[in-house]
Amino acid sequence: MIPLLDLKAQYASIKGEIDAAVLGVLASAQYVLGDEVARFEQEFADYCGVRHAVAVNTGTSALHLALLAAGVGPGDEVITVPFTFVATVSAICYTGARPVFVDVEPSTLTMDARQLEAKITPATKAIVPVHLYGQMADMDEIKAIADSYGIPVIEDACQAHGAEYKGARAGSIGLSGCFSFYPGKNLGACGEGGMAVTNSDDQARTMRMLRDWGQEQRYHHILKGFNYRMDGIQGAILRVKLRHLEDWTEARRAIGHRYSTLLGGSTVVKTPMELVGRRHVYHVYAVRSRDRDGLRRVLNAEGIQSGLHYPIPVHLQKAHADLGHQAGDFPVSEEAAQDVMSLPIYPEMTMRQVEIVVETLEHAYVD
Ligand SMILES: *Cc1c(COP(=O)(O)O)cnc(C)c1O
């Protein structure tokens, strides 16, 4: 059996460190925020190459706070992509703003910068590119257009811890960048977690207040805030895991590259594209096939798990029917939703397992 990811293998590899970190928090009684979370914020800010990091309870909360701190609210428009996890769009809706979609480009399935400018109106208050699967969107083009209109860019980096664009880390290019530490993400908590990073003192200060009931000092509520604080135990666990993240990322990259080499000439699936100048961190290794459902059945019969990221683009989800979209509005996203499938990838996966997945795919239509 080859799973899509293996969180038990990761825990087993660092059990001693994790257990000690958890016991330390239990003894300290700093169960919400506290010293471990503060240290994790500093270390994660350094990792991203930014000045500030604000720890929160989920990636969705990080997006919500980054949008609010950028001044987004009712009556505004926020541009994003329909080919993403639904949380990107939900966070925009939480602010009262209207999500406006721009399609993705076919090679990377990230925001198509050539279609961006046409979607900008006087109501546009933010642009949220998504660094899908662990590869950053075309930040030079997106930033150039955004800057020419004075519109802030907020990076949805929830799948892109440690990804780079021309040497700049994910989260460090926009006004702010948002990360998720959901267990299956490249850096995952043992529960929920998230982080908003920024170089702006103002953004950081506002997000810090908003995550903790809008208070600057205890019981002095300056803003209408939220309870979006990170748990002490998650902060301590994430500090341990952050020390391993580069090794895990290099392991993911090696697996991704091995898949791409072995499947390079395949007539069965199309491999993902890693563009020059971008460090892809392979949160997801997604191949494309018009017969992906058939291929998934073949893999499943051999005990190999696969995933779908994502089978329905957000503009066609019932929950967002109020936006008034229909099939055909974003053809590149819709085609991807029909033909992408995610293959197993996790740092502890062996190259032999990669070969087995590839051999199973390559023999799908033989015998
Ligand atoms: C995981 C994810 C989120 C949401 O993060 P949570 O921590 O689950 O709230 C947002 N956007 C993208 C692209 C994600 O993959």
The ligand as an SDF file (V2000), in Angstrom:
LIG
                    3D

 15 15  0  0  0  0  0  0  0  0999 V2000
   -4.9780   24.6520    3.0420 C   0  0  0  0  0  0  0  0  0  0  0  0
   -5.2830   25.8680    2.2360 C   0  0  0  0  0  0  0  0  0  0  0  0
   -5.9590   26.9890    2.7710 C   0  0  0  0  0  0  0  0  0  0  0  0
   -6.5980   26.9880    4.1260 C   0  0  0  0  0  0  0  0  0  0  0  0
   -5.7980   26.6490    5.1770 O   0  0  0  0  0  0  0  0  0  0  0  0
   -6.4690   26.0770    6.5270 P   0  0  0  0  0  0  0  0  0  0  0  0
   -5.3200   26.0340    7.4710 O   0  0  0  0  0  0  0  0  0  0  0  0
   -7.0280   24.7300    6.2230 O   0  0  0  0  0  0  0  0  0  0  0  0
   -7.5290   27.0370    6.9520 O   0  0  0  0  0  0  0  0  0  0  0  0
   -6.1050   28.0990    1.9670 C   0  0  0  0  0  0  0  0  0  0  0  0
   -5.6420   28.1260    0.7040 N   0  0  0  0  0  0  0  0  0  0  0  0
   -5.0230   27.0720    0.1540 C   0  0  0  0  0  0  0  0  0  0  0  0
   -4.5130   27.1860   -1.2510 C   0  0  0  0  0  0  0  0  0  0  0  0
   -4.8310   25.9040    0.8930 C   0  0  0  0  0  0  0  0  0  0  0  0
   -4.2290   24.8480    0.3160 O   0  0  0  0  0  0  0  0  0  0  0  0
  1  2  1  0
  2  3  1  0
  2 14  2  0
  3  4  1  0
  3 10  2  0
  4  5  1  0
  5  6  1  0
  6  7  2  0
  6  8  1  0
  6  9  1  0
 10 11  1  0
 11 12  2  0
 12 13  1  0
 12 14  1  0
 14 15  1  0
M  END
$$$$
